[in-house]
Amino acid sequence: MRIRPTDQLEPTVFVIFGGAGDLTWRKLVPALFDLSQDRSVPANYSIIAVDRVDLSDEKLRRRLHDGVKKFSRQGLVKAGEWSEFAGHIRYQQGDFKKLQTYTALGEQCAKLEKEWGEKVHRVFYMATPPSMFGEIPKCLGKTGLASDREWARIVVEKPIGYDLESARALNAILAANFEESQIFRIDHYLGKETVQNILAFRFANPLFEPIWNRRYVECVTITAVEAVGVEHRGGYYDHAGALRDMVQNHLMQLLCLVAMEPMVSFKADEIRNKKADVLHAVRPIHRDAVHQCVVRGQYGPGWVGGKKVPGYREEVGVSPDSETETFVALRLFLDNWRWQDVPFYLRTGKRLARHASEITIQFFGVPHQSFPAESTLDWQSSRLVMSIQPDEGIVLRFQAKHPGPMMHLRSVEMQFNYQDAFATRSPEAYETLLWDIMKNDATLFMRADQVEAAWRLLMPVLDVWAAAPPGDFPNYAAGTWGPENAQGLLAQGHSWPLPTELLEQCKKKRKNS
Ligand code: BG6
């Protein structure tokens, strides 16, 4: 983890709108607590949780304590450590639409500034329902809390819009009150160590870059699949669906990192420019081609991990005749020199057979097969798998000679595993992101143009789907790999790789050795 001494962080006030809500409880405060334990918070900091409900500081702290015990990386919390941290948390009851909420916040910040004797950074974090995303920046603007370009920041959680039009409208409100450099749009995937490692792997090693193109790469598969269903979020999910929930943001970001050109420097805007170039290069999906390039699915009842689970339409908060997709597979092409005609297959879904996010680069076979036919019976293409989670590592599959008098070739794996290599637990994505916000480093955050480019690309799909209901939902059983027709997206000889099979094999081998 990129930890610098605490004294380099300047005093910061975190204002969390939605401070009594689920995200604060589950992610934000546990991450801030972990950062505090790693001494990665400023010497002077304060967390002001703002929400509509009537709560005392004490009640809120008790609830947050419970969240920290459940979700923080540190796990068990010692009483002394907690009370030191909890002393930085206060609650302010307020309506997000009323200006007096903001004036009171301004007074609090001024008071802290006076107490600490130095200027403070003000981070305004919107951990509220999306319906508030347009209101809060306006009120911050009106009350002057956004005006200090260097010291005020706003953090926006996904979903950033519901479609291109609403994303543009939200970006316009943000831009009217903040400079782009003050806006931190969160995609928590970008905070994952293994996702950041894509750039390290590609551009800190000269080895792979020369073959990272259409001459050597046959296809790329990006998978982010989950075994869980919609859990307690049926109400939200039924209005979103997998395309909005996962593809528009997380999968598009992974695509950008895998396909982008080398950056000239590690400056936030340089990296974000290179990523935006990828989105601009994606071949537009024409409305009449949507059915050939994209497959949607919805899970019915089934078995996951030996347990019978209900179908999507039976989940709490979901309409019994819902047509919302819980699975999407897409085939995309990038129109540029590096990737022309290389298929990028993207797949995401809930209630699939396993939880796994990974990127597979499949290389072409050798141009001329000089080994006798009987040597290569077990031949499988060479592949590089970047496993983002739950296994964290990289596996390279290639051919080797099987020991013995005959020239028999077998596929073998070489692997790098985070735990073995670094013997330390990776920080949670939110720790990294919150730390970057304190450091004012926007590298891992989405810029307005990226968000809009991703929506622009997916709008034909959303429009065609809205006009033509699926008719065959549910079309896959929970615990399987999704609808059969996802196979139809693949060119001959390509397959959806079984996630984590490579790392699983490596793990078994390690256990047996
Ligand atoms: C969120 C989605 O952005 O990402 C969820 O809204 C999804 O539906 C989650 O489950 C996956 O993130 P992670 O980090 O748990 O893989």
Residues whose N, C-alpha, C, O or C-beta is under 5 A from the ligand:
A	BS01	BG6	D245
